[in-house]
């Protein structure tokens, strides 16, 4: 299962958790409130960018 980053809505605790894609509710270990999954820049935009040097090296 993948590793996701979560941030608590109430106490702002940041945690890494191993979770499945269907794990909708993650509870904070500090205060017991719901945590939100964070999206990193790498996850959000990695499929939009192509490295042109990789194409040239393959040719």
N, C-alpha and C positions, 0 to 999 in steps of 0.2 A: 504494500500500500504506500502511496506517496506521503511525503512530509509537507504539511501546510503550516502557514503562519497565521496566528489568531491574535486579536486584540480585544480586550474586555471593554464592553460598553460603559461599565460603571467605574472601574478602578484603573483603566488603561494598562493593565498588565499585558505584556507581549509574551506569547508562548509558541513553541513549535510543537505540533502534534502529528502523529501518524494517524491518518483518517481515510476512510473510504469516500468515494464521491457522493454516496447517499447519506453521509453523516451530516444531517442538517443542523442539529442543535449541539453546540459544544459549550460546556459549562466551565466557568472560571474556577480554578482551584483555590484562589484566594478569597473571593467574595461570593461565589455561587451564582453570579449573573451570567447572562448569555454572552458568548464571544462571537465576533465577526471574523470571517476568513478574510485575510489580506491578500491582495494580488500584487506581486512584485513587478517591477518594470520588465524584468526578463520574461516572466510568464505572459504578460499582457501583449508584448509587441514582438517577441522573438520570431514569430512566423511571418511577419511583414518584411523583414529585412533579409536581403540576400547578399552574400559576400561575393562581389565580382571577381576578386582574386582567386577564389575557389574554382570558379568556372574556367578561368584562364589556365590554372594549374592542371586541370583535368584534360585540357585540349592538347 
